[in-house]
Amino acid sequence: MADENESRVNIHLDVNNGLERVTELIETRLVESGWKDEVRLACQKLLIENKDSKVDDLIEVLTPKARAMVPDSVKKDLLNEITAILSNMEKAGYTKTLENK
């Protein structure tokens, strides 16, 4: 049942370009906030410090740092966009359909 609900949500996101809007919002806001540059610098520093590291090792170290560096304003914007999408789903009757399943 959870898979069916997830499928319905994904269909709604596809039809209404919700996923594309969220992805674009994240990419734009991360660039505007300087996060992308900060992560690039952190990656360069890590590469200098660990010249013999494998990509998987670098990803393992850098991923939690990069996530922690996401500005609160970006998280808030993302939350607001997701809330708007869910609200639109509710208005379109998707939540009622999901609850009845």
C-alpha positions in Angstrom: 0.0 0.0 0.0 2.8 2.4 0.8 4.3 1.7 -2.6 1.0 2.6 -4.3 0.8 5.8 -2.3 4.3 6.7 -3.2 3.5 6.0 -6.9 0.5 8.2 -6.8 2.5 11.1 -5.3 5.2 10.6 -7.9 2.6 10.7 -10.7 1.2 14.0 -9.2 4.7 15.5 -9.0 5.4 14.4 -12.6 2.2 15.8 -14.0 2.5 19.1 -12.2 6.3 19.5 -12.6 6.6 19.5 -8.8 9.8 17.5 -8.7 11.3 19.7 -11.4 10.3 22.9 -9.4 11.8 21.5 -6.2 15.0 20.4 -8.0 15.4 23.8 -9.7 14.7 25.6 -6.4 17.4 23.6 -4.6 20.0 24.1 -7.3 19.3 27.8 -7.6 19.3 28.5 -3.9 22.4 26.5 -3.2 24.3 28.4 -5.9 23.0 31.8 -4.7 23.9 31.0 -1.1 27.5 30.1 -2.0 27.1 26.6 -0.8 28.3 25.1 -4.0 31.5 27.1 -3.8 32.0 26.1 -0.1 31.6 22.4 -1.0 34.0 22.8 -3.9 36.6 24.4 -1.6 36.1 21.7 1.1 36.5 19.0 -1.6 39.8 20.6 -2.8 41.1 20.9 0.7 40.2 17.2 1.4 41.9 16.2 -1.9 45.1 18.1 -0.9 45.1 16.5 2.6 44.3 13.0 1.3 46.0 12.6 -2.0 45.7 8.8 -2.2 42.1 8.6 -1.2 39.5 6.9 -3.4 36.4 8.7 -4.6 34.2 6.6 -2.3 36.3 7.7 0.7 36.0 11.3 -0.2 32.3 11.1 -0.7 31.9 9.4 2.7 33.8 12.2 4.4 32.4 15.1 2.4 28.7 14.2 2.3 27.9 14.8 6.0 29.9 18.1 5.9 28.1 19.3 2.8 24.7 18.5 4.2 25.6 20.4 7.4 26.6 23.4 5.4 23.2 23.8 3.7 21.9 27.2 4.9 18.8 27.3 7.0 17.2 29.7 4.5 17.5 27.1 1.8 16.0 24.4 4.0 13.1 26.8 4.8 12.5 27.6 1.1 12.5 23.9 0.3 10.1 23.1 3.1 7.8 25.9 2.0 7.8 24.6 -1.6 7.1 21.0 -0.5 4.3 22.3 1.8 2.8 24.1 -1.2 3.0 21.0 -3.4 1.3 18.9 -0.7 -1.4 21.6 -0.2 -2.1 21.5 -4.0 -2.3 17.7 -3.8 -4.8 18.0 -1.0 -6.9 20.5 -3.1 -6.7 18.1 -6.0 -8.1 15.3 -3.9 -5.0 13.2 -3.8 -4.9 12.9 0.0 -8.5 11.8 0.2 -7.8 9.2 -2.4 -4.7 8.0 -0.5 -6.6 7.8 2.8 -9.3 5.7 1.3 -6.9 3.0 0.0 
